[in-house]
Amino acid sequence: KEVLEKKAKNVQKIKACFNLNENLVVDKGTKSVYIRIMGPDKSVLSTTSSTFTFNGQQLPYTIKQDINYDNKTVSQCVFWEKGSVFAKGTYMAEFYCEGNKIGEGTMELK
C-alpha cells in the first residue's frame, strides 16, 4: 500500500514521476530517461557508478528508465529504495532525456 510520508525515519522509498509530452518532430522509439535524486548533502543517490553524458560531462544517475515513445504523452513513475534510513532535509530530482534536462523537483523530509 502506497502512503505519503514526510518523516525521514518512516520513508521506505522515493517516488519520482515525469511526463514525456507529445512531440511530432522527435523520432519514435526507445528513449532513455536518466533520473538523478540528490540527498540533502547534494550527493547523487546511487548503488552503482553508472553515468550519462550531459553538456560534455559524465554525470552519475540514480535510475535509468527506458520508455517506448510513439510521439504521444507518456507518464511514468519510478521508485528509489535506499538500503538505510533517509536523512532529514531537502531532496532534489532531475530528469534528463536525449541530452536535455527535461524537468526537476524537490521534496522535504522532516
C-alpha positions in Angstrom: 0.0 0.0 0.0 1.4 3.4 -1.0 1.2 6.1 1.7 2.5 9.6 1.5 5.1 10.1 4.3 7.1 13.2 5.3 9.1 11.8 8.3 12.5 10.7 7.1 12.7 7.8 9.5 9.4 6.3 8.1 10.2 6.7 4.4 11.0 3.5 2.7 11.2 4.7 -0.9 11.1 7.8 -3.0 8.7 8.0 -5.9 9.7 10.2 -8.9 7.2 10.9 -11.7 7.7 12.5 -15.1 6.0 13.1 -18.4 7.4 12.9 -21.9 5.0 15.2 -23.8 3.6 14.7 -27.3 6.2 15.8 -29.8 5.6 15.0 -33.5 9.1 16.2 -34.5 11.0 13.6 -32.4 11.6 10.2 -33.9 9.6 7.4 -32.4 11.4 4.6 -30.5 13.0 3.8 -27.2 14.0 6.9 -25.1 16.2 6.6 -22.1 15.3 8.9 -19.2 18.0 9.4 -16.6 16.9 10.4 -13.1 19.3 11.9 -10.6 18.0 12.0 -7.0 20.2 14.1 -4.7 20.1 14.0 -1.0 20.3 16.9 1.5 24.1 16.7 1.2 23.8 17.2 -2.6 25.3 13.8 -3.4 23.5 11.6 -6.0 21.8 8.6 -4.5 23.1 5.5 -6.4 24.2 1.9 -5.8 26.4 1.9 -9.0 29.0 4.1 -10.6 26.9 4.4 -13.9 27.0 7.7 -15.7 25.5 9.5 -18.7 26.7 12.4 -20.7 25.2 15.9 -20.3 26.9 19.0 -21.8 30.1 17.1 -22.2 30.3 15.9 -18.6 29.8 12.5 -17.2 27.0 12.7 -14.5 26.1 9.9 -12.1 22.5 8.9 -12.0 20.1 7.2 -9.7 17.7 5.4 -12.1 17.6 4.9 -15.9 14.2 4.3 -17.3 13.7 3.2 -20.9 10.4 4.3 -22.5 8.8 3.2 -25.7 7.9 6.6 -27.1 5.5 6.9 -30.0 5.1 10.7 -30.1 2.3 10.7 -27.6 2.4 11.9 -24.0 3.7 9.2 -21.7 3.5 9.4 -17.9 5.9 7.3 -15.8 6.8 6.9 -12.2 9.9 5.2 -10.8 10.8 4.3 -7.2 14.2 4.5 -5.4 14.5 2.3 -2.3 17.5 3.1 -0.2 19.1 0.4 2.0 19.3 2.6 5.1 17.2 5.4 6.7 16.8 8.5 4.6 18.3 11.7 6.1 16.2 14.7 7.1 16.3 17.6 4.6 15.6 18.6 1.0 15.9 16.1 -1.8 16.1 17.1 -5.4 15.2 15.1 -8.5 16.5 16.0 -12.0 15.3 14.3 -15.2 17.3 14.1 -18.5 16.4 12.7 -21.9 18.4 12.8 -25.2 21.0 15.3 -23.9 18.4 17.7 -22.4 17.3 18.4 -18.9 13.5 17.9 -19.1 12.5 18.6 -15.5 13.3 18.8 -11.8 11.5 18.8 -8.5 12.2 18.9 -4.8 10.8 17.1 -1.7 11.3 17.8 2.0 11.7 15.1 4.6 11.4 16.0 8.3 
